[in-house]
Amino acid sequence: MKVTDPFRSHIRLNSTERSKLLCQLDDSPRRSGRDRRRYKRWEYRMSDIAVLVQHPAGGTGRYLVCARNLSAGGLSCIHGGYLHPGSECKIVLPRTEGDPVAVNGVIVHCRHVEGSYHEVGIRFTQEVEPADLVPQLIPEGEQTGDLTQELPKLQGSVLVVDQSPADRRLLTHHLAATGISLTMVETPGAAIDAVRRRTYQLVLCDLNLENDAVRMIKQIRVAGYKGPIIVVTAESSPARLAEARAAGANEIVGKPRHATYLASLMAEWLDVPGVDRPIYSTLEENPGMAELIADFVDEVQKKAQVLHKATEQAELTTVRQLCLDLIGSGSGFGFDAVTAAARDALTAIDTAQAKTDADAPLRRLVAICQRLRCGSSVRPMGADWKQSA
């Protein structure tokens, strides 16, 4: 089977409608068996995933489905029709680098969602490596939230750069309950003018702009903006995302994004107290890594205490060395957030014109280190496991 075979999509939803449907599934009550899953699941919002299905009555179907989440052992997706459980199938999964990979699987469930749309669960017959397939690994549940959960209260002004009117309306709707002030612009030029004329506490921007969004991020930094820049985009090219990070983006998250996750992320960057989402390693499923990660979590949380004290006492030599240590080790243990936050803090230290310029990035680094957790199969209490042993 080739990716160029004639596959058909039965999903007649635009990006906003698709986002709403996926978020609806994320917010649906969990079935009793889900906590006993063998594999950790990751958010995997990819449209037009090619699936070839061998129908029980004979014949094959070639469909383009919308992926919802992914694990080493399977895929959850949305399809505009019913597929019989037990049907054998083959799935073509795009990789972050290199050619797509074709994986054999079996449909294990197909449940109705609304209209003609069904959620389809596929179990792979051989394991895959999620890190090769997902540009940014986010544990299932961390990107979602209960619809009854109150969004954090936010203060200040946020600049939003997105050329899609539908996405701007959706973002305004999602964040209305936070109390944040949003300024919407469509073009890089308007964004640069905006940061020159007014002070913003945070910038949210898409990468898929008519002009060069990466260049825009650089120019926003040149214009003197030192606050956080969060890229919210459907872009999945690793090279493109790396360019955005190098240009000055502090955080990159994918579309669609649930309001609870985005508001919590903004609260962290705006230094709102009470936000404490756990961060899990992306490498814990790898053989031999679980115990190493558990030890690393303990070590990093001790370093966070030292970092906090050194920051309070303005011991910059100690602070800088701790940042270098965390940059070098975070990603190696599957905690990319630690490496990114430590790099941001180090950059702030090295470019600070006043003693307080690096305070916010350092506080964020300490907070991220304190939120690291290892999986329940290793040490149920995370960093406090020794106290309960």
C-alpha positions as CSV (number, residue, x, y, z in Angstrom):
1,M,0.0,0.0,0.0
2,K,1.3,3.5,-0.8
3,V,0.3,6.8,0.7
4,T,-0.8,7.9,-2.8
5,D,-3.5,5.3,-3.0
6,P,-7.0,6.8,-3.5
7,F,-8.1,7.3,0.1
8,R,-11.3,9.1,0.9
9,S,-12.3,11.3,3.9
10,H,-15.8,11.1,5.3
11,I,-15.2,13.9,7.8
12,R,-16.9,17.1,6.6
13,L,-15.7,19.4,9.4
14,N,-13.7,22.5,9.3
15,S,-10.8,23.0,11.7
16,T,-13.0,24.7,14.3
17,E,-15.7,22.0,14.2
18,R,-13.1,19.3,14.3
19,S,-11.4,20.9,17.4
20,K,-14.8,21.1,19.1
21,L,-15.5,17.5,18.5
22,L,-12.1,16.3,19.8
23,C,-12.4,18.5,22.9
24,Q,-15.9,17.0,23.4
25,L,-14.3,13.5,23.4
26,D,-11.5,14.7,25.7
27,D,-14.1,15.9,28.2
28,S,-16.3,12.8,28.1
29,P,-16.4,10.6,31.2
30,R,-13.6,8.1,31.3
31,R,-14.6,4.5,31.1
32,S,-13.6,2.2,34.0
33,G,-10.9,0.4,32.0
34,R,-9.0,3.4,30.8
35,D,-6.8,3.7,33.9
36,R,-5.6,0.1,33.5
37,R,-4.2,0.8,30.0
38,R,-0.8,-0.8,29.4
39,Y,0.5,2.1,27.4
40,K,0.7,5.8,28.2
41,R,-1.3,7.8,25.6
42,W,-0.2,11.0,24.0
43,E,-2.2,13.7,22.2
44,Y,-1.9,13.2,18.5
45,R,-4.0,15.7,16.6
46,M,-3.4,14.8,12.9
47,S,-5.9,15.0,10.1
48,D,-5.9,12.8,7.0
49,I,-4.3,9.7,8.5
50,A,-4.6,7.0,5.8
51,V,-6.2,3.7,7.0
52,L,-6.8,0.6,4.8
53,V,-9.5,-1.6,6.3
54,Q,-10.3,-5.2,5.4
55,H,-14.0,-5.5,5.8
56,P,-15.4,-8.8,7.4
57,A,-17.8,-9.3,4.5
58,G,-15.0,-8.9,2.0
59,G,-13.4,-6.0,0.2
60,T,-11.3,-3.1,1.5
61,G,-12.0,0.4,2.4
62,R,-9.5,3.3,2.1
63,Y,-10.2,6.1,4.5
64,L,-8.6,9.3,5.7
65,V,-9.3,9.6,9.4
66,C,-8.6,12.3,12.0
67,A,-6.3,11.1,14.8
68,R,-7.1,11.9,18.4
69,N,-4.4,10.3,20.5
70,L,-1.6,7.7,20.1
71,S,0.3,5.2,22.2
72,A,3.1,2.7,21.5
73,G,0.3,0.1,21.1
74,G,-2.5,1.9,19.4
75,L,-4.4,4.9,17.9
76,S,-7.7,6.6,18.6
77,C,-9.2,8.5,15.7
78,I,-12.4,10.0,14.3
79,H,-14.1,8.5,11.2
80,G,-17.3,9.6,9.4
81,G,-18.8,6.1,9.5
82,Y,-19.0,2.7,11.2
83,L,-16.1,0.2,11.2
84,H,-16.6,-3.3,12.5
85,P,-14.5,-4.3,15.5
86,G,-12.2,-7.1,14.7
87,S,-11.5,-5.8,11.3
88,E,-7.8,-5.9,10.3
89,C,-6.3,-2.7,9.0
90,K,-3.1,-0.9,8.0
91,I,-2.4,2.6,9.2
92,V,0.1,5.0,7.5
93,L,1.6,7.3,10.2
94,P,3.6,10.4,9.3
95,R,6.9,10.7,11.2
96,T,8.6,13.8,12.4
97,E,11.6,12.9,10.3
98,G,11.9,10.5,7.3
99,D,9.2,8.6,5.4
100,P,5.8,7.6,6.8
101,V,5.6,4.2,8.5
102,A,2.9,1.6,7.8
103,V,1.6,-0.3,10.8
104,N,-0.7,-3.3,10.9
105,G,-3.6,-3.2,13.4
106,V,-7.0,-4.4,14.5
107,I,-10.1,-2.3,15.1
108,V,-11.0,-2.9,18.8
109,H,-14.0,-0.6,19.1
110,C,-16.1,1.9,17.2
111,R,-18.5,4.0,19.2
112,H,-21.0,6.6,17.9
113,V,-20.2,10.2,18.8
114,E,-22.6,12.4,16.9
115,G,-24.2,12.5,13.4
116,S,-22.2,10.1,11.2
117,Y,-19.1,10.4,13.3
118,H,-17.5,7.6,15.3
119,E,-14.5,7.3,17.6
120,V,-12.5,4.3,16.4
121,G,-9.9,2.5,18.6
122,I,-7.1,0.6,16.7
123,R,-4.7,-1.7,18.4
124,F,-1.3,-2.1,16.6
125,T,0.0,-5.6,16.1
126,Q,3.5,-4.3,16.7
127,E,4.6,-1.5,18.9
128,V,5.7,1.9,17.6
129,E,7.9,4.6,19.1
130,P,5.6,7.7,19.8
131,A,8.6,10.1,19.9
132,D,9.2,9.3,16.2
133,L,5.6,10.3,15.3
134,V,4.5,13.1,17.6
135,P,6.3,16.5,17.3
136,Q,5.4,17.4,20.9
137,L,4.5,14.7,23.4
138,I,1.7,15.7,25.8
139,P,0.2,13.1,28.1
140,E,-3.5,12.4,27.5
141,G,-5.4,14.2,30.2
142,E,-2.8,17.0,30.6
143,Q,-4.2,18.7,27.6
144,T,-7.8,18.2,28.6
145,G,-10.0,19.2,31.5
146,D,-13.4,18.7,33.0
147,L,-15.8,21.2,31.4
148,T,-16.9,22.0,35.0
149,Q,-13.4,22.9,36.0
150,E,-13.0,26.6,36.6
151,L,-10.4,28.3,34.4
152,P,-7.7,30.2,36.3
153,K,-8.2,33.9,36.6
154,L,-5.7,35.9,34.6
155,Q,-4.7,39.5,34.6
156,G,-3.0,41.7,32.0
157,S,-3.0,42.1,28.2
158,V,-2.3,39.4,25.7
159,L,-1.5,39.9,22.0
160,V,-2.9,37.3,19.7
161,V,-1.5,37.0,16.1
162,D,-3.7,34.7,13.9
163,Q,-4.9,35.2,10.4
164,S,-7.9,32.9,10.8
165,P,-11.1,34.7,11.9
166,A,-12.6,31.4,13.1
167,D,-9.6,30.6,15.3
168,R,-9.6,34.1,16.8
169,R,-13.3,33.8,17.6
170,L,-12.8,30.4,19.2
171,L,-9.9,31.6,21.3
172,T,-11.9,34.6,22.5
173,H,-14.7,32.3,23.5
174,H,-12.4,29.9,25.3
175,L,-10.6,32.5,27.3
176,A,-13.5,34.8,28.1
177,A,-13.9,33.3,31.6
178,T,-10.3,34.0,32.5
179,G,-10.7,37.8,32.5
180,I,-7.6,38.3,30.4
181,S,-7.6,41.2,28.0
182,L,-7.0,40.0,24.4
183,T,-5.8,42.2,21.5
184,M,-6.3,40.4,18.1
185,V,-4.2,41.2,15.0
186,E,-3.9,39.3,11.7
187,T,-0.5,40.1,10.3
188,P,3.1,40.1,11.5
189,G,3.3,43.8,10.7
190,A,0.4,44.6,12.9
191,A,1.9,42.5,15.7
192,I,5.2,44.3,15.6
193,D,3.5,47.7,15.6
194,A,1.3,46.6,18.5
195,V,4.3,45.6,20.8
196,R,6.0,48.9,20.0
197,R,2.9,50.9,21.0
198,R,1.7,49.0,24.0
199,T,3.0,46.7,26.8
200,Y,1.8,43.1,26.7
201,Q,2.3,40.5,29.3
202,L,2.2,37.6,26.8
203,V,2.0,37.0,23.0
204,L,0.1,34.1,21.4
205,C,0.9,33.6,17.7
206,D,0.3,31.1,14.9
207,L,3.1,30.1,12.5
208,N,0.9,29.8,9.5
209,L,0.8,33.4,8.6
210,E,0.9,34.9,5.1
211,N,4.3,36.5,5.8
212,D,7.2,34.9,7.7
213,A,6.0,34.2,11.3
214,V,9.5,33.2,12.4
215,R,10.9,36.5,11.2
216,M,8.0,38.2,13.1
217,I,9.0,36.5,16.3
218,K,12.6,37.8,15.9
219,Q,11.4,41.3,15.2
220,I,9.1,41.3,18.2
221,R,12.2,40.5,20.3
222,V,14.3,43.1,18.5
223,A,11.5,45.6,19.3
224,G,12.3,45.1,23.0
225,Y,9.5,42.7,24.0
226,K,11.0,40.4,26.8
227,G,7.8,38.6,27.8
228,P,6.7,35.1,26.9
229,I,5.8,34.1,23.4
230,I,3.6,31.0,23.0
231,V,3.2,29.6,19.5
232,V,-0.1,27.8,19.1
233,T,-0.1,26.1,15.7
234,A,-1.1,23.1,13.6
235,E,2.4,23.1,12.1
236,S,4.1,19.7,12.6
237,S,7.4,20.2,10.8
238,P,10.2,19.7,13.4
239,A,12.5,22.0,11.4
240,R,9.9,24.7,11.4
241,L,9.1,24.4,15.1
242,A,12.8,24.5,15.9
243,E,13.2,27.7,13.9
244,A,10.4,29.3,15.9
245,R,12.1,28.3,19.2
246,A,15.4,29.6,18.0
247,A,13.8,32.9,17.0
248,G,12.5,33.5,20.5
249,A,9.4,31.4,21.1
250,N,9.2,30.2,24.7
251,E,6.6,27.5,24.2
252,I,5.1,25.7,21.2
253,V,1.8,23.8,21.5
254,G,-0.3,22.3,18.8
255,K,-3.8,23.0,17.5
256,P,-6.4,22.0,18.5
257,R,-5.8,22.9,22.1
258,H,-8.4,22.6,25.0
259,A,-9.2,25.8,26.8
260,T,-8.2,24.4,30.2
261,Y,-4.7,23.4,29.0
262,L,-4.1,26.7,27.3
263,A,-5.4,28.8,30.2
264,S,-3.2,26.8,32.6
265,L,-0.2,27.3,30.4
266,M,-0.8,31.0,30.2
267,A,-1.2,31.1,34.0
268,E,2.2,29.6,34.4
269,W,3.9,32.1,32.2
270,L,2.0,35.0,33.8
271,D,3.1,33.7,37.2
272,V,-0.4,33.0,38.6
273,P,-0.2,31.0,41.8
274,G,-2.0,27.6,42.2
275,V,-1.2,26.1,38.8
276,D,0.4,22.7,39.3
277,R,0.0,20.4,36.3
278,P,2.3,17.4,36.7
279,I,4.9,16.8,34.0
280,Y,5.8,13.2,33.1
281,S,8.8,11.9,31.1
282,T,8.3,11.0,27.5
283,L,10.8,8.2,27.8
284,E,9.4,6.2,30.7
285,E,8.1,3.4,28.5
286,N,11.7,2.8,27.2
287,P,13.3,-0.3,28.6
288,G,15.5,0.4,31.6
289,M,14.5,4.1,31.9
290,A,11.8,4.1,34.5
291,E,14.1,3.8,37.6
292,L,16.6,6.2,36.1
293,I,13.8,8.8,35.5
294,A,12.6,8.3,39.1
295,D,16.1,9.1,40.5
296,F,16.3,12.1,38.1
297,V,13.0,13.5,39.4
298,D,14.3,13.3,43.0
299,E,17.5,14.9,42.0
300,V,15.9,17.7,40.1
301,Q,13.5,18.6,42.8
302,K,16.4,18.9,45.2
303,K,18.1,21.2,42.7
304,A,15.0,23.3,42.5
305,Q,15.3,24.0,46.2
306,V,18.9,25.1,45.8
307,L,18.0,27.1,42.7
308,H,15.3,28.9,44.6
309,K,17.6,29.8,47.5
310,A,20.4,30.9,45.2
311,T,18.1,33.1,43.2
312,E,16.8,34.7,46.4
313,Q,20.4,35.4,47.5
314,A,21.5,36.5,44.0
315,E,24.2,33.9,43.8
316,L,24.4,34.1,40.0
317,T,27.4,31.7,39.7
318,T,25.4,28.9,41.4
319,V,22.2,29.8,39.5
320,R,24.0,29.8,36.1
321,Q,25.7,26.4,36.8
322,L,22.3,24.9,37.8
323,C,20.8,26.1,34.6
324,L,23.6,24.6,32.6
325,D,23.2,21.3,34.4
326,L,19.4,21.2,33.7
327,I,19.9,22.1,30.1
328,G,22.2,19.2,29.6
329,S,20.1,16.6,31.4
330,G,16.4,17.5,31.0
331,S,15.8,16.2,27.5
332,G,18.0,13.2,28.1
333,F,15.5,11.9,30.6
334,G,12.4,12.9,28.6
335,F,11.7,16.2,30.2
336,D,12.0,18.7,27.3
337,A,10.2,21.3,29.4
338,V,13.1,21.4,31.9
339,T,15.7,21.9,29.1
340,A,13.6,24.6,27.5
341,A,12.9,26.5,30.7
342,A,16.5,26.3,31.8
343,R,17.7,27.6,28.5
344,D,15.2,30.5,28.7
345,A,16.4,31.3,32.2
346,L,20.1,31.2,31.2
347,T,19.4,33.5,28.3
348,A,17.6,35.9,30.6
349,I,20.6,35.9,33.0
350,D,23.1,36.5,30.3
351,T,21.1,39.3,28.7
352,A,19.7,41.0,31.8
353,Q,20.2,44.7,32.1
354,A,18.8,44.8,35.6
355,K,19.0,42.3,38.4
356,T,15.3,41.5,38.3
357,D,15.1,40.8,34.5
358,A,15.7,37.1,35.0
359,D,13.4,36.7,38.0
360,A,10.3,35.5,36.1
361,P,12.2,32.9,33.9
362,L,13.9,31.5,37.0
363,R,10.7,31.3,39.0
364,R,9.2,29.4,36.1
365,L,12.2,27.0,36.0
366,V,11.8,26.3,39.7
367,A,8.1,25.6,39.3
368,I,8.6,23.2,36.3
369,C,11.3,21.3,38.3
370,Q,8.9,20.9,41.2
371,R,6.2,19.5,38.9
372,L,8.2,16.6,37.5
373,R,6.6,13.2,38.3
374,C,7.5,9.6,37.5
375,G,4.8,7.1,36.4
376,S,2.6,5.4,39.0
377,S,4.1,2.0,38.1
378,V,7.5,3.1,39.4
379,R,6.9,5.3,42.5
380,P,3.3,6.1,43.2
381,M,4.1,9.2,45.2
382,G,6.5,10.8,42.8
383,A,9.3,12.7,44.5
384,D,7.8,11.8,48.0
385,W,8.0,8.1,47.5
386,K,10.7,7.6,50.2
387,Q,8.4,9.1,52.8
388,S,5.7,6.5,52.1
389,A,8.0,3.5,51.7
